[in-house]
Amino acid sequence: MKHPVILIMTDQHRLDTMHYANPSAPCLTPALDALAEESLCFENAYTNAPVCTPARSALYTGLYPSVTGMCTNIYQNGCNTHELADAPYLLPRRLNAAGYACGYTGKWHLGIGKDKTACSEGRELLARRERGYMGADAYLHYGTLPSDVGFIGDDFPGHGNGGHGTALFRQYLADNGLKQELTDLYRGHRKGDHSKGAIVASGEETTPEYFISLRARQIVDQLRSREQPFFMAVNFWGPHEPYYVTQEDYDLYRDLDVPPWPSFTDSKAVENKLHCLVQRPEMDWDFFANNLRHYYAAITGIDRQIGRLVQHLKDTGVYDDCYIIFCADHGDSQGCHNGMENKSGHLYNETTKIPLMIKPPRGMAHTVTKQLASTVDIYATVLDAAGYGADNWQAGHSLLPLLTQPDKAVRDYAVCECVSAFPLIGMQRMYRCGDFKYIFNCGGSDELYDEIRDPHEMTNLVDDPAYADRLHQLREGLAAAMYHHGDDAAPWYCKVNHIGDWALYDNE
């Protein structure tokens, strides 16, 4: 029997906001807490990249960014492929071939589509073309949106900027006689600040989160009417900024005391110049405390909409029969390690670890596993549920065996790739194996952390002679993983680190 599969994804969502991973988390998330009670929950799930486009590309290709070419956000320096290419191995195409109908709503960020005037990124691309940028021409009349690759539902081109300015959301407001009204607008006071937010005074019906939940329910009903198994991808833009939250949700956190993270002032020297891209020059915890109150409110607002979707699945008889996979594309810095904001530029746990839960048909007893998982595994897991064998799983591993054997590993390591989400790019790779995490920073010093003894990653062991053998093992392990995954940077990584064939030239 083929079961429906519902994938619910949030954007830039920290693992430590989830009660299954952090019982003292201040976030009020009754819907996700209830889902966790029937799910397998992961403490060590990693994104394949702490940037939106490459993280999302893994879901639909099962491949790492170094292979897809979607190495950072589309139409930015460092990204080699700007529109997700249609191919038989794409998740919706394989599901279609297995008899599944596929639905989609919410954030896409894997292409602009053919109409380059349909979103702000496309219009900027055309403006750059007028200034002589030749890179626009290759994609001028080509582009992919969900409906181009086997999905029914909604096409939101580009990033979507929180959904607020998209054509479909504006049309929804107009069709229902609604108008979004914002009060208490704030944003960072420096050029380049990422954080901004406001109170949505017009109520939750005028938020993109409400709209996405509504559209998800409507599309699920369309899929159900086809009398065939289906896959539904529901993609919220939050809690990624802008933090536009309702008064009701913000009031829950207005007076919340938000203490600094242990790593906020860890007095550690900057390991990598790319860190400076996301480190604020002033150490102002009040800035982050304000952000986090809005951030937590955004999560609570999304949780309520997830609750509406889950209730609809129960009301229509889908819930007990379906898999529900909840995850995020990556995490969020929010002041970690000397005042970092946003994401990218570093590979600390705050951005590389993600929430991940799997509810099987008929549910299961709440279980938390410490086994490693990756976003590339979600592709494999969905295909496994649809009946595809391991030969089709690309670089990932199905996580379904963990539902019955949560202590038996399906993978030995997790890899995370990054080249930054900014015009100033630099190669970074992360390798987690056993209790240790190694980070290769092409633009600076490498990093080595004991994840058990040092969960906040405040003591870099890379130059400690006592860990020299472990460091060498991890560097060799990352090299093997890079070659295995087809990462073109593998030989150059080996050359820089004097490992593999290049060890012959080590003079030490």
C-alpha positions in Angstrom: 0.0 0.0 0.0 1.3 3.4 -0.9 0.7 6.1 1.7 0.3 9.8 1.2 3.4 11.9 2.2 3.1 15.4 3.6 6.3 17.5 3.7 6.1 20.6 5.9 9.1 22.9 5.8 10.0 26.1 7.6 12.8 28.5 6.7 15.7 29.4 8.9 14.3 27.6 11.9 16.6 26.8 14.9 16.6 23.4 16.4 16.7 24.7 19.9 13.2 26.2 19.6 11.8 22.6 19.5 10.8 21.2 22.8 11.8 17.7 21.9 15.4 18.9 21.6 15.3 21.7 24.2 12.6 21.2 26.9 13.2 24.7 28.2 12.6 26.4 24.8 10.4 29.4 25.3 8.5 28.9 22.0 4.8 28.0 22.4 4.3 25.4 19.7 1.3 23.1 20.7 0.8 21.7 17.2 4.4 20.7 16.7 4.6 19.3 20.2 1.6 17.2 19.5 3.1 16.0 16.2 6.3 15.1 18.0 4.3 12.9 20.4 3.6 10.6 17.5 6.9 11.0 15.6 10.5 10.0 15.4 12.5 13.2 16.3 16.1 13.9 15.4 18.6 15.6 17.6 21.4 15.4 15.0 19.9 16.2 11.7 22.0 18.5 9.5 21.2 20.7 6.5 23.4 20.0 3.5 24.0 23.7 3.2 23.0 26.6 5.5 21.6 28.6 2.6 18.1 28.5 1.2 18.6 27.4 -2.4 21.2 24.7 -2.0 19.3 23.3 1.0 16.1 23.1 -0.9 17.7 21.7 -4.0 18.7 18.6 -2.1 15.1 17.8 -1.3 14.2 17.5 -4.9 17.4 16.1 -6.4 18.9 14.0 -3.5 22.2 15.6 -4.4 24.7 17.9 -2.7 25.1 21.5 -4.0 28.6 20.8 -5.4 26.9 18.3 -7.8 23.7 20.3 -8.7 25.6 23.5 -9.1 23.1 25.3 -6.8 25.8 26.2 -4.4 24.2 29.4 -3.0 21.1 31.4 -3.6 20.1 31.6 -7.3 21.4 34.5 -9.3 24.1 35.3 -6.8 27.9 34.9 -7.1 28.9 31.4 -6.4 25.8 29.8 -7.7 26.5 27.8 -10.9 22.9 26.7 -11.7 20.2 29.3 -11.3 17.1 27.3 -12.3 16.3 23.8 -11.2 16.7 21.7 -14.3 13.8 19.3 -15.1 15.1 15.7 -15.1 13.7 12.2 -14.6 15.4 11.9 -11.2 13.6 14.9 -9.7 11.5 13.9 -6.7 8.2 14.9 -8.3 9.0 13.1 -11.6 9.9 9.9 -9.8 6.8 10.1 -7.7 4.7 10.8 -10.8 6.2 7.7 -12.3 5.3 5.7 -9.2 1.7 6.8 -9.5 1.7 9.7 -7.1 0.1 13.1 -7.7 2.3 15.9 -6.4 1.2 19.2 -4.9 3.1 22.3 -3.9 2.6 25.6 -2.2 4.8 28.2 -0.6 8.4 29.2 -0.9 10.3 27.8 -3.9 13.6 29.6 -4.4 14.8 27.1 -7.0 14.1 29.3 -10.0 12.4 32.4 -11.2 10.6 30.8 -14.1 10.5 32.0 -17.7 9.0 35.4 -16.9 11.9 37.3 -15.4 9.6 40.3 -14.6 7.5 38.2 -12.1 9.7 38.9 -9.0 12.2 41.3 -7.6 15.2 39.0 -8.3 14.2 38.7 -12.0 13.8 42.4 -12.4 17.2 43.0 -10.8 18.6 40.3 -13.2 17.2 42.3 -16.2 18.7 45.5 -14.8 22.1 43.8 -14.4 21.8 42.6 -18.0 21.3 46.2 -19.1 24.5 47.0 -17.3 26.4 44.4 -19.3 26.0 41.2 -17.2 26.1 38.4 -19.7 25.1 35.7 -17.2 21.5 36.6 -17.6 21.2 35.6 -21.2 21.5 31.9 -20.6 18.3 31.9 -18.5 16.5 34.8 -20.2 13.8 32.5 -21.8 14.2 29.5 -19.5 13.2 28.9 -15.9 11.5 26.4 -13.7 8.7 26.7 -11.1 6.9 23.8 -9.4 4.3 23.5 -12.2 7.2 23.0 -14.7 8.5 19.9 -12.9 5.5 17.8 -12.1 3.7 19.6 -9.3 0.2 21.0 -9.2 -0.6 24.0 -7.0 1.2 27.3 -6.6 4.1 28.9 -8.3 6.0 31.5 -6.2 9.0 32.7 -8.3 12.3 33.4 -6.7 12.8 33.9 -3.0 9.3 35.5 -2.4 10.5 38.0 0.2 8.5 36.4 3.0 5.5 36.0 0.7 4.2 39.4 1.4 4.7 40.9 -2.0 4.0 37.9 -4.2 1.3 38.1 -6.8 -0.6 35.1 -5.5 -0.7 36.5 -1.9 -1.8 40.0 -3.1 -4.5 38.4 -5.2 -5.7 36.4 -2.2 -6.0 39.6 -0.2 -7.9 41.4 -3.0 -10.3 38.4 -3.6 -11.2 38.4 0.0 -11.5 42.1 0.6 -8.4 42.1 2.9 -5.6 44.5 3.4 -2.4 43.9 5.3 -1.7 46.7 7.8 1.6 46.9 9.6 2.5 48.8 12.7 5.6 49.1 14.9 7.8 48.5 11.9 11.5 48.1 12.8 14.7 47.2 11.0 18.4 47.2 11.7 19.9 50.6 11.8 23.0 49.9 9.7 23.3 49.3 6.0 23.3 45.6 5.3 21.3 44.7 8.4 19.2 41.7 7.8 16.7 41.8 10.6 13.4 43.6 10.3 9.9 43.1 11.6 6.5 44.5 12.4 3.1 43.9 14.0 0.4 42.7 11.5 -2.4 44.8 12.9 -4.9 43.4 10.3 -5.0 39.9 11.8 -3.7 36.5 10.9 -5.9 36.2 7.9 -3.6 38.8 6.2 -0.4 36.9 6.8 1.3 34.6 4.2 1.4 31.9 6.9 -2.4 31.8 7.0 -2.6 31.8 3.2 -0.1 29.0 2.8 -2.0 26.8 5.3 -5.3 27.6 3.5 -3.8 26.7 0.1 -2.2 23.5 1.5 -5.6 22.3 2.6 -7.2 23.2 -0.7 -4.5 21.5 -2.7 -4.7 18.4 -0.5 -8.4 18.2 -1.3 -7.6 18.4 -5.0 -5.0 15.6 -4.6 -7.5 13.5 -2.6 -10.1 13.8 -5.4 -7.7 12.0 -7.8 -8.0 8.7 -5.8 -4.3 8.0 -6.0 -1.5 8.3 -3.5 -0.1 11.8 -3.2 2.8 13.9 -2.1 2.2 17.4 -0.8 5.0 20.0 -0.1 4.1 22.8 2.2 6.7 25.5 2.5 6.5 28.4 4.9 8.6 31.5 4.5 9.1 32.0 8.2 10.5 32.2 10.7 13.1 33.8 8.3 12.9 37.5 8.6 11.0 39.8 8.0 9.3 39.0 11.3 5.8 40.2 10.5 3.8 38.8 13.4 0.3 39.3 14.8 -0.2 41.3 18.0 -1.6 38.2 19.6 1.6 36.2 19.0 3.9 39.0 19.9 2.2 39.7 23.2 3.2 36.2 24.3 6.8 37.2 24.2 6.7 41.0 24.7 8.1 40.8 28.3 10.2 37.6 27.8 13.6 37.8 29.4 16.0 36.5 26.7 19.5 35.8 28.2 22.5 35.8 25.9 23.8 32.5 24.4 26.9 31.1 26.1 28.8 31.8 22.9 27.6 35.4 22.5 30.9 36.7 23.9 33.0 33.6 23.7 36.2 35.7 23.3 37.4 33.4 20.5 39.5 34.8 17.7 37.7 35.0 14.4 38.4 31.7 12.7 37.5 32.8 9.2 37.1 36.2 7.6 33.8 35.1 6.2 32.5 35.2 9.8 32.7 39.0 9.6 30.0 38.9 6.9 27.5 38.0 9.6 29.0 39.4 12.8 27.7 42.7 13.9 30.5 45.1 14.8 28.8 46.1 18.1 28.1 43.6 20.8 24.5 44.6 21.5 22.5 41.8 23.0 19.3 43.9 23.2 19.2 43.9 19.4 19.1 40.1 19.3 16.8 39.8 22.3 14.3 42.0 20.4 14.8 39.9 17.2 14.2 36.7 19.2 11.0 37.9 20.7 9.7 38.5 17.2 11.3 35.3 15.9 9.6 33.2 18.6 6.3 34.9 17.8 6.7 34.0 14.1 7.3 30.4 15.1 4.1 30.4 17.2 2.2 31.9 14.3 3.4 29.2 11.9 2.7 26.5 14.5 -1.0 27.6 14.6 -1.2 27.2 10.8 0.4 23.8 10.9 -2.2 22.9 13.5 -4.9 23.9 11.1 -3.4 21.7 8.4 -3.0 18.7 10.7 -6.6 19.1 11.9 -7.8 19.1 8.2 -5.8 15.9 7.6 -7.6 14.4 10.5 -11.0 15.6 9.5 -10.6 14.2 6.0 -9.2 10.8 7.1 -5.7 11.4 5.7 -3.8 11.8 8.9 -3.7 8.2 10.1 -2.8 6.9 6.7 0.0 9.4 5.9 3.6 10.1 6.6 4.3 13.6 7.8 7.8 14.9 7.6 8.5 18.2 9.3 11.9 19.9 8.8 13.6 23.2 8.2 16.0 24.1 5.4 18.6 25.4 7.8 18.9 27.3 11.1 19.6 30.9 12.2 22.5 32.5 14.0 20.6 35.0 16.2 23.6 36.3 18.0 25.7 33.2 18.4 29.6 33.3 18.4 30.3 37.0 19.0 27.1 38.4 17.6 26.4 36.6 14.3 23.1 37.2 12.6 21.3 35.6 9.6 23.1 32.5 8.3 26.0 31.4 6.1 29.6 32.4 6.6 30.0 29.8 9.3 29.1 26.2 10.0 28.2 26.2 13.7 25.3 24.1 14.9 23.0 27.2 15.1 22.7 27.2 11.3 23.6 23.6 10.3 21.4 21.6 12.7 17.8 21.5 11.8 14.5 20.3 13.3 13.4 17.0 11.7 10.5 14.8 12.7 8.8 11.9 10.9 5.3 10.7 11.8 4.5 7.3 10.2 1.0 6.1 9.2 -0.9 5.5 12.4 1.8 7.3 14.4 4.3 5.9 16.9 5.4 6.4 20.4 7.4 9.6 20.8 11.0 8.7 20.2 14.1 10.9 20.0 17.1 9.5 18.1 20.7 10.7 18.3 21.5 9.1 14.9 22.8 11.4 12.2 20.5 12.5 9.3 20.8 15.0 6.4 18.5 16.9 4.2 19.6 14.7 1.3 18.0 11.8 3.2 14.5 13.3 2.9 14.6 12.7 -0.8 15.5 9.0 -0.2 13.0 8.7 2.6 10.1 9.9 0.5 11.1 7.6 -2.4 11.4 4.7 0.0 7.8 5.4 1.2 6.8 5.4 -2.5 8.4 2.0 -3.1 11.6 3.0 -4.8 14.7 0.9 -3.9 18.1 2.2 -2.8 19.4 2.4 -6.4 17.3 5.5 -6.8 18.1 7.3 -3.6 21.0 9.4 -5.0 23.4 10.6 -2.2 20.9 10.0 0.6 19.8 7.2 2.9 16.2 6.4 3.8 15.4 7.2 7.4 12.4 4.9 7.5 14.4 2.0 9.1 14.9 4.3 12.1 11.2 4.3 12.8 11.5 0.7 14.1 15.2 0.7 15.0 16.0 4.3 16.2 19.4 3.3 17.7 20.7 1.7 14.5 22.6 4.2 12.3 21.6 4.6 8.6 24.7 6.9 7.9 28.1 7.2 9.5 28.7 10.9 8.9 27.0 14.1 7.8 28.4 16.7 5.4 27.5 20.3 5.0 28.7 22.5 2.1 28.8 26.3 1.9 30.2 29.0 -0.3 28.4 31.8 1.5 25.2 33.7 0.6 27.0 36.9 -0.2 29.0 38.3 -3.2 32.2 37.6 -1.2 32.4 33.8 -1.5 34.7 31.2 0.1 34.6 27.5 0.2 33.6 25.8 3.5 32.9 22.1 4.3 31.7 20.5 7.5 32.1 16.8 8.5 30.4 15.4 11.5 31.4 11.9 12.4 31.0 10.3 15.9 31.4 12.8 18.6 33.5 15.3 16.6 32.9 17.9 14.0 35.5 19.2 11.6 35.1 22.4 9.6 37.3 23.2 6.6 37.6 27.0 6.0 39.4 27.7 2.8 39.5 31.4 3.8 40.9 30.9 7.3 41.7 28.5 10.1 40.1 25.1 10.3 37.9 24.1 13.3 37.5 21.0 15.4 34.9 20.5 18.1 34.0 17.8 20.6 30.2 17.9 20.2 29.6 16.1 23.4 31.9 17.9 25.8 31.5 21.3 24.0 28.0 21.5 22.6 28.2 25.3 22.2 31.4 24.8 20.1 33.5 27.3 22.1 36.8 25.4 22.2 38.5 24.9 18.8 40.8 21.9 19.2 42.3 22.1 15.7 45.8 23.1 17.0 45.7 20.9 20.1 48.4 18.2 19.7 46.3 15.7 21.7 43.7 15.7 18.9 46.2 15.6 15.9 45.3 12.0 15.1 41.6 12.6 15.3 41.9 15.7 13.1 43.8 13.7 10.5 41.1 11.0 10.6 38.3 13.5 10.1 40.2 15.3 7.3 40.6 12.0 5.5 37.0 11.1 6.2 35.8 14.4 4.6 38.0 13.8 1.6 36.5 10.3 1.1 33.0 11.7 1.4 33.7 14.5 -1.1 35.0 12.1 -3.6 32.1 9.8 -3.0 29.5 12.5 -3.5 31.2 13.9 -6.6 32.4 17.2 -5.1 34.8 18.7 -7.6 36.7 20.5 -4.9 37.9 17.2 -3.4 41.4 17.1 -5.0 42.1 20.7 -4.2 40.9 20.2 -0.6 43.3 17.3 -0.4 46.1 19.4 -1.8 45.6 22.2 0.7 45.5 19.7 3.6 48.3 17.4 2.4 46.2 14.3 2.5 45.5 11.5 0.0 47.9 11.6 -2.9 49.2 15.0 -1.8 50.5 13.5 1.5 53.6 12.5 -0.5 54.6 16.1 -0.7 54.3 16.7 3.1 57.7 17.8 4.4 56.8 17.4 8.0 
